[in-house]
Structures are given as C-alpha cells and as structure tokens.
C-alpha cells in the first residue's frame, strides 16, 4: 500500500500546488495574472485536476480527495480499511502543496494588503455566509463530482474493458474528471468557492494557520466543517445513486 499512499500524497500535492497556485496568481498583488478573474481560476483548477490525475492514476487510482475515497468505499469499489490512510496521505499532500504555493508567491504575499485575499490562496470561504446554504452548495457540488467518478469506474466506461489494477481513476479518467471539476466551478462555485474536497481545504487551512503571514485573516475554523462534512455527505449520496443506477440497468 506504500505505493498507493505515495501516489495520493504526490497527486494531492500537485493538485493543490497548481490549484491554489492559480488562485494566488489571480488574487495576490502585482503578479502577472492579478485580477484575471474567475474563469482563469476555474480553468486552472480543472487543469490541475487533469495534471494530478494523469500523473498518479497508475500509482493509486488518483482519488486525491477524501470525498472520492469515501464515495468509492461506500459504493463497494474500495476497501474501507484503506480509507483512513488514504485521507491522511491526501491531507499531507495538500499541506505540502499549500506550503509550496506560499514559498513560490512569497514576495507577493508580503505586498498584498487584503487579509482575505491571502487566505483565499489557501482555503475557501462563503460569498454569503449562510451555513445551511453553504453546506448545500458543497453537498451538491461534490455529489456531481463523485457520481461522475463512480460512473467512470464502471466497466462499460473503460476502453476495451480494460480496468486499472488500482481502484479509482485510470489515466483515461483525467479528461472527463477535469471537465467535471471545471463545470462545477463555473456553474456551482460562486457560493462557497467549491472546495468539493476536504483535504484541499483542511490541509491548506492548517498551513495558513501556521505560516507567519503579515496582516493575516482569521482561519475561519467556525466554517471549516462545511467543506468537510458537505463533501463527505454528497459522496455518500452519490454512492447510493450509483447503486440505484446499477439496479435499474441490471
């Protein structure tokens, strides 16, 4: 299992390095991408998913997201005994990725005056704080993502019936999953910033709390449970719908 855990660590590191990196490029002061907007952020995150999945699919199945891991396990496609180690590897990879974003953009963090802009380079926050609605946003966004992932794992969706030896996404899944993340960002990301991934939010949030940033915003711990429980709940419901689809198409 060590190869799989390394794959999850590496893949989530790449995901957060590129995903949070595009947020830093857009939101921090005096970067070449400053102020380029939401389309750049959603495009960058979609391509970050594509790159991370492509690099690590053959190592671990490229879950890169505790919600995906829980969804696969709930659907009977992944061993529950591996869930916790996978999640720890994902959080560690996300923390490392967020740390590298800080080092990469350190000079721009130093001259950026707005605390919220700095924190946005690490974790999500609601555009309008309404916890039930914020939970619903993360729930629905992750439901769409995980249901898509589960359907991609069906044998009918595998080229010539060939399935990866790792339970998760094969490299062929990189494009469709990246497009799913892209459209979730475009369509559903405006309310909470579409974490849809507990590790992607929690790991960098911890790094934000530990870093010696000037003019640092609070860490939003009173909100942090939303991008954890919302995605996990969405993943479990996606697994139930997956079972329903299997039943109806049997």
TORKOL-4160 file (C-alpha; in steps of 0.2 Angstrom, whole numbers, padded with zeros to 4 digits, m for minus):
250
<pt num="1" X="0000" Y="0000" Z="0000"/>
<pt num="2" X="0015" Y="0012" Z="0002"/>
<pt num="3" X="0015" Y="0015" Z="m0017"/>
<pt num="4" X="m0003" Y="0020" Z="m0016"/>
<pt num="5" X="m0001" Y="0031" Z="m0002"/>
<pt num="6" X="0014" Y="0040" Z="m0011"/>
<pt num="7" X="0003" Y="0042" Z="m0026"/>
<pt num="8" X="m0011" Y="0050" Z="m0016"/>
<pt num="9" X="0002" Y="0062" Z="m0007"/>
<pt num="10" X="0010" Y="0066" Z="m0024"/>
<pt num="11" X="m0006" Y="0069" Z="m0033"/>
<pt num="12" X="m0014" Y="0080" Z="m0020"/>
<pt num="13" X="0002" Y="0090" Z="m0019"/>
<pt num="14" X="0002" Y="0093" Z="m0037"/>
<pt num="15" X="m0017" Y="0097" Z="m0036"/>
<pt num="16" X="m0015" Y="0110" Z="m0023"/>
<pt num="17" X="0001" Y="0117" Z="m0030"/>
<pt num="18" X="m0007" Y="0121" Z="m0046"/>
<pt num="19" X="m0025" Y="0124" Z="m0040"/>
<pt num="20" X="m0020" Y="0136" Z="m0026"/>
<pt num="21" X="m0007" Y="0142" Z="m0037"/>
<pt num="22" X="m0019" Y="0149" Z="m0049"/>
<pt num="23" X="m0029" Y="0157" Z="m0035"/>
<pt num="24" X="m0013" Y="0166" Z="m0029"/>
<pt num="25" X="m0009" Y="0171" Z="m0047"/>
<pt num="26" X="m0026" Y="0180" Z="m0048"/>
<pt num="27" X="m0028" Y="0186" Z="m0031"/>
<pt num="28" X="m0011" Y="0192" Z="m0025"/>
<pt num="29" X="m0004" Y="0209" Z="m0029"/>
<pt num="30" X="0007" Y="0213" Z="m0043"/>
<pt num="31" X="0008" Y="0195" Z="m0051"/>
<pt num="32" X="0007" Y="0194" Z="m0070"/>
<pt num="33" X="m0011" Y="0186" Z="m0068"/>
<pt num="34" X="m0018" Y="0199" Z="m0055"/>
<pt num="35" X="m0036" Y="0202" Z="m0057"/>
<pt num="36" X="m0038" Y="0190" Z="m0071"/>
<pt num="37" X="m0054" Y="0183" Z="m0063"/>
<pt num="38" X="m0065" Y="0168" Z="m0060"/>
<pt num="39" X="m0063" Y="0160" Z="m0077"/>
<pt num="40" X="m0044" Y="0159" Z="m0075"/>
<pt num="41" X="m0047" Y="0151" Z="m0058"/>
<pt num="42" X="m0059" Y="0138" Z="m0063"/>
<pt num="43" X="m0049" Y="0134" Z="m0079"/>
<pt num="44" X="m0033" Y="0132" Z="m0068"/>
<pt num="45" X="m0042" Y="0121" Z="m0056"/>
<pt num="46" X="m0049" Y="0110" Z="m0070"/>
<pt num="47" X="m0032" Y="0108" Z="m0077"/>
<pt num="48" X="m0024" Y="0105" Z="m0060"/>
<pt num="49" X="m0036" Y="0090" Z="m0058"/>
<pt num="50" X="m0031" Y="0084" Z="m0076"/>
<pt num="51" X="m0012" Y="0085" Z="m0072"/>
<pt num="52" X="m0013" Y="0077" Z="m0055"/>
<pt num="53" X="m0024" Y="0063" Z="m0061"/>
<pt num="54" X="m0014" Y="0059" Z="m0076"/>
<pt num="55" X="0002" Y="0059" Z="m0065"/>
<pt num="56" X="m0004" Y="0047" Z="m0052"/>
<pt num="57" X="m0018" Y="0036" Z="m0059"/>
<pt num="58" X="m0007" Y="0021" Z="m0061"/>
<pt num="59" X="0000" Y="0023" Z="m0043"/>
<pt num="60" X="m0015" Y="0024" Z="m0033"/>
<pt num="61" X="m0031" Y="0027" Z="m0044"/>
<pt num="62" X="m0029" Y="0046" Z="m0041"/>
<pt num="63" X="m0043" Y="0048" Z="m0028"/>
<pt num="64" X="m0034" Y="0064" Z="m0022"/>
<pt num="65" X="m0050" Y="0069" Z="m0012"/>
<pt num="66" X="m0057" Y="0061" Z="0004"/>
<pt num="67" X="m0074" Y="0063" Z="m0003"/>
<pt num="68" X="m0069" Y="0052" Z="m0018"/>
<pt num="69" X="m0061" Y="0039" Z="m0007"/>
<pt num="70" X="m0077" Y="0038" Z="0004"/>
<pt num="71" X="m0088" Y="0038" Z="m0011"/>
<pt num="72" X="m0079" Y="0023" Z="m0019"/>
<pt num="73" X="m0079" Y="0014" Z="m0002"/>
<pt num="74" X="m0097" Y="0017" Z="0000"/>
<pt num="75" X="m0101" Y="0011" Z="m0017"/>
<pt num="76" X="m0091" Y="m0006" Z="m0013"/>
<pt num="77" X="m0077" Y="m0001" Z="m0025"/>
<pt num="78" X="m0063" Y="0002" Z="m0012"/>
<pt num="79" X="m0058" Y="m0007" Z="0004"/>
<pt num="80" X="m0064" Y="0003" Z="0019"/>
<pt num="81" X="m0048" Y="m0002" Z="0029"/>
<pt num="82" X="m0038" Y="0009" Z="0016"/>
<pt num="83" X="m0049" Y="0024" Z="0018"/>
<pt num="84" X="m0041" Y="0032" Z="0033"/>
<pt num="85" X="m0023" Y="0030" Z="0027"/>
<pt num="86" X="m0028" Y="0037" Z="0010"/>
<pt num="87" X="m0036" Y="0053" Z="0018"/>
<pt num="88" X="m0020" Y="0056" Z="0029"/>
<pt num="89" X="m0009" Y="0055" Z="0013"/>
<pt num="90" X="m0021" Y="0067" Z="0004"/>
<pt num="91" X="m0021" Y="0080" Z="0019"/>
<pt num="92" X="m0002" Y="0079" Z="0020"/>
<pt num="93" X="0000" Y="0081" Z="0001"/>
<pt num="94" X="m0012" Y="0096" Z="0002"/>
<pt num="95" X="m0002" Y="0104" Z="0016"/>
<pt num="96" X="0014" Y="0102" Z="0006"/>
<pt num="97" X="0006" Y="0109" Z="m0009"/>
<pt num="98" X="0000" Y="0124" Z="0000"/>
<pt num="99" X="0017" Y="0127" Z="0008"/>
<pt num="100" X="0025" Y="0127" Z="m0009"/>
<pt num="101" X="0012" Y="0140" Z="m0015"/>
<pt num="102" X="0017" Y="0151" Z="m0001"/>
<pt num="103" X="0036" Y="0149" Z="m0005"/>
<pt num="104" X="0033" Y="0152" Z="m0024"/>
<pt num="105" X="0022" Y="0168" Z="m0021"/>
<pt num="106" X="0031" Y="0174" Z="m0005"/>
<pt num="107" X="0035" Y="0191" Z="m0012"/>
<pt num="108" X="0018" Y="0194" Z="m0017"/>
<pt num="109" X="0010" Y="0188" Z="m0001"/>
<pt num="110" X="0022" Y="0201" Z="0008"/>
<pt num="111" X="0015" Y="0216" Z="m0003"/>
<pt num="112" X="m0003" Y="0210" Z="m0003"/>
<pt num="113" X="m0013" Y="0221" Z="0010"/>
<pt num="114" X="m0030" Y="0212" Z="0010"/>
<pt num="115" X="m0030" Y="0198" Z="0023"/>
<pt num="116" X="m0045" Y="0189" Z="0014"/>
<pt num="117" X="m0036" Y="0188" Z="m0002"/>
<pt num="118" X="m0021" Y="0180" Z="0006"/>
<pt num="119" X="m0032" Y="0167" Z="0015"/>
<pt num="120" X="m0041" Y="0163" Z="m0002"/>
<pt num="121" X="m0025" Y="0156" Z="m0008"/>
<pt num="122" X="m0026" Y="0143" Z="0005"/>
<pt num="123" X="m0044" Y="0138" Z="0009"/>
<pt num="124" X="m0062" Y="0143" Z="0004"/>
<pt num="125" X="m0075" Y="0155" Z="0012"/>
<pt num="126" X="m0093" Y="0158" Z="0008"/>
<pt num="127" X="m0098" Y="0173" Z="m0003"/>
<pt num="128" X="m0113" Y="0175" Z="0008"/>
<pt num="129" X="m0112" Y="0167" Z="0025"/>
<pt num="130" X="m0127" Y="0156" Z="0027"/>
<pt num="131" X="m0121" Y="0139" Z="0034"/>
<pt num="132" X="m0136" Y="0128" Z="0028"/>
<pt num="133" X="m0135" Y="0135" Z="0011"/>
<pt num="134" X="m0116" Y="0134" Z="0011"/>
<pt num="135" X="m0117" Y="0116" Z="0016"/>
<pt num="136" X="m0130" Y="0113" Z="0002"/>
<pt num="137" X="m0118" Y="0120" Z="m0010"/>
<pt num="138" X="m0103" Y="0109" Z="m0005"/>
<pt num="139" X="m0115" Y="0094" Z="m0004"/>
<pt num="140" X="m0122" Y="0096" Z="m0022"/>
<pt num="141" X="m0105" Y="0101" Z="m0030"/>
<pt num="142" X="m0097" Y="0085" Z="m0023"/>
<pt num="143" X="m0112" Y="0074" Z="m0027"/>
<pt num="144" X="m0110" Y="0079" Z="m0045"/>
<pt num="145" X="m0091" Y="0076" Z="m0044"/>
<pt num="146" X="m0092" Y="0059" Z="m0035"/>
<pt num="147" X="m0106" Y="0052" Z="m0046"/>
<pt num="148" X="m0096" Y="0056" Z="m0061"/>
<pt num="149" X="m0081" Y="0047" Z="m0054"/>
<pt num="150" X="m0091" Y="0032" Z="m0049"/>
<pt num="151" X="m0099" Y="0031" Z="m0067"/>
<pt num="152" X="m0082" Y="0032" Z="m0075"/>
<pt num="153" X="m0076" Y="0017" Z="m0065"/>
<pt num="154" X="m0090" Y="0006" Z="m0072"/>
<pt num="155" X="m0083" Y="m0007" Z="m0084"/>
<pt num="156" X="m0093" Y="0000" Z="m0098"/>
<pt num="157" X="m0084" Y="0016" Z="m0097"/>
<pt num="158" X="m0067" Y="0008" Z="m0098"/>
<pt num="159" X="m0058" Y="0006" Z="m0115"/>
<pt num="160" X="m0060" Y="m0011" Z="m0122"/>
<pt num="161" X="m0065" Y="m0017" Z="m0105"/>
<pt num="162" X="m0048" Y="m0015" Z="m0098"/>
<pt num="163" X="m0048" Y="m0009" Z="m0080"/>
<pt num="164" X="m0034" Y="m0001" Z="m0069"/>
<pt num="165" X="m0026" Y="m0013" Z="m0056"/>
<pt num="166" X="m0029" Y="0002" Z="m0044"/>
<pt num="167" X="m0047" Y="0006" Z="m0038"/>
<pt num="168" X="m0051" Y="0023" Z="m0044"/>
<pt num="169" X="m0047" Y="0033" Z="m0059"/>
<pt num="170" X="m0037" Y="0027" Z="m0073"/>
<pt num="171" X="m0027" Y="0039" Z="m0084"/>
<pt num="172" X="m0041" Y="0039" Z="m0096"/>
<pt num="173" X="m0052" Y="0047" Z="m0082"/>
<pt num="174" X="m0041" Y="0063" Z="m0081"/>
<pt num="175" X="m0050" Y="0072" Z="m0095"/>
<pt num="176" X="m0068" Y="0069" Z="m0090"/>
<pt num="177" X="m0065" Y="0072" Z="m0072"/>
<pt num="178" X="m0056" Y="0088" Z="m0076"/>
<pt num="179" X="m0070" Y="0094" Z="m0086"/>
<pt num="180" X="m0082" Y="0090" Z="m0072"/>
<pt num="181" X="m0072" Y="0100" Z="m0060"/>
<pt num="182" X="m0071" Y="0114" Z="m0072"/>
<pt num="183" X="m0090" Y="0115" Z="m0075"/>
<pt num="184" X="m0094" Y="0113" Z="m0056"/>
<pt num="185" X="m0083" Y="0129" Z="m0054"/>
<pt num="186" X="m0091" Y="0138" Z="m0067"/>
<pt num="187" X="m0109" Y="0134" Z="m0063"/>
<pt num="188" X="m0109" Y="0130" Z="m0044"/>
<pt num="189" X="m0093" Y="0138" Z="m0037"/>
<pt num="190" X="m0099" Y="0155" Z="m0034"/>
<pt num="191" X="m0107" Y="0152" Z="m0017"/>
<pt num="192" X="m0093" Y="0144" Z="m0007"/>
<pt num="193" X="m0078" Y="0143" Z="m0019"/>
<pt num="194" X="m0082" Y="0125" Z="m0022"/>
<pt num="195" X="m0070" Y="0116" Z="m0011"/>
<pt num="196" X="m0078" Y="0099" Z="m0015"/>
<pt num="197" X="m0063" Y="0091" Z="m0007"/>
<pt num="198" X="m0060" Y="0091" Z="0012"/>
<pt num="199" X="m0041" Y="0088" Z="0010"/>
<pt num="200" X="m0039" Y="0103" Z="m0002"/>
<pt num="201" X="m0047" Y="0114" Z="0011"/>
<pt num="202" X="m0042" Y="0107" Z="0028"/>
<pt num="203" X="m0023" Y="0105" Z="0024"/>
<pt num="204" X="m0020" Y="0122" Z="0017"/>
<pt num="205" X="m0031" Y="0130" Z="0031"/>
<pt num="206" X="m0019" Y="0122" Z="0043"/>
<pt num="207" X="m0004" Y="0129" Z="0034"/>
<pt num="208" X="m0012" Y="0146" Z="0034"/>
<pt num="209" X="m0014" Y="0145" Z="0052"/>
<pt num="210" X="0004" Y="0140" Z="0055"/>
<pt num="211" X="0013" Y="0152" Z="0042"/>
<pt num="212" X="0019" Y="0169" Z="0049"/>
<pt num="213" X="0009" Y="0180" Z="0037"/>
<pt num="214" X="0008" Y="0198" Z="0040"/>
<pt num="215" X="m0010" Y="0205" Z="0040"/>
<pt num="216" X="m0016" Y="0188" Z="0042"/>
<pt num="217" X="m0035" Y="0185" Z="0042"/>
<pt num="218" X="m0043" Y="0173" Z="0055"/>
<pt num="219" X="m0043" Y="0155" Z="0049"/>
<pt num="220" X="m0061" Y="0153" Z="0049"/>
<pt num="221" X="m0062" Y="0137" Z="0059"/>
<pt num="222" X="m0080" Y="0140" Z="0063"/>
<pt num="223" X="m0084" Y="0137" Z="0045"/>
<pt num="224" X="m0071" Y="0124" Z="0041"/>
<pt num="225" X="m0083" Y="0109" Z="0045"/>
<pt num="226" X="m0093" Y="0114" Z="0030"/>
<pt num="227" X="m0080" Y="0109" Z="0016"/>
<pt num="228" X="m0078" Y="0093" Z="0026"/>
<pt num="229" X="m0095" Y="0087" Z="0030"/>
<pt num="230" X="m0103" Y="0094" Z="0015"/>
<pt num="231" X="m0092" Y="0084" Z="0003"/>
<pt num="232" X="m0092" Y="0068" Z="0013"/>
<pt num="233" X="m0111" Y="0068" Z="0013"/>
<pt num="234" X="m0113" Y="0072" Z="m0005"/>
<pt num="235" X="m0101" Y="0057" Z="m0009"/>
<pt num="236" X="m0111" Y="0045" Z="0001"/>
<pt num="237" X="m0127" Y="0051" Z="m0008"/>
<pt num="238" X="m0118" Y="0049" Z="m0024"/>
<pt num="239" X="m0114" Y="0031" Z="m0019"/>
<pt num="240" X="m0132" Y="0027" Z="m0016"/>
<pt num="241" X="m0137" Y="0034" Z="m0033"/>
<pt num="242" X="m0124" Y="0024" Z="m0041"/>
<pt num="243" X="m0132" Y="0008" Z="m0033"/>
<pt num="244" X="m0148" Y="0014" Z="m0040"/>
<pt num="245" X="m0141" Y="0016" Z="m0057"/>
<pt num="246" X="m0134" Y="m0002" Z="m0056"/>
<pt num="247" X="m0150" Y="m0009" Z="m0051"/>
<pt num="248" X="m0160" Y="0000" Z="m0064"/>
<pt num="249" X="m0148" Y="m0006" Z="m0078"/>
<pt num="250" X="m0145" Y="m0023" Z="m0072"/>
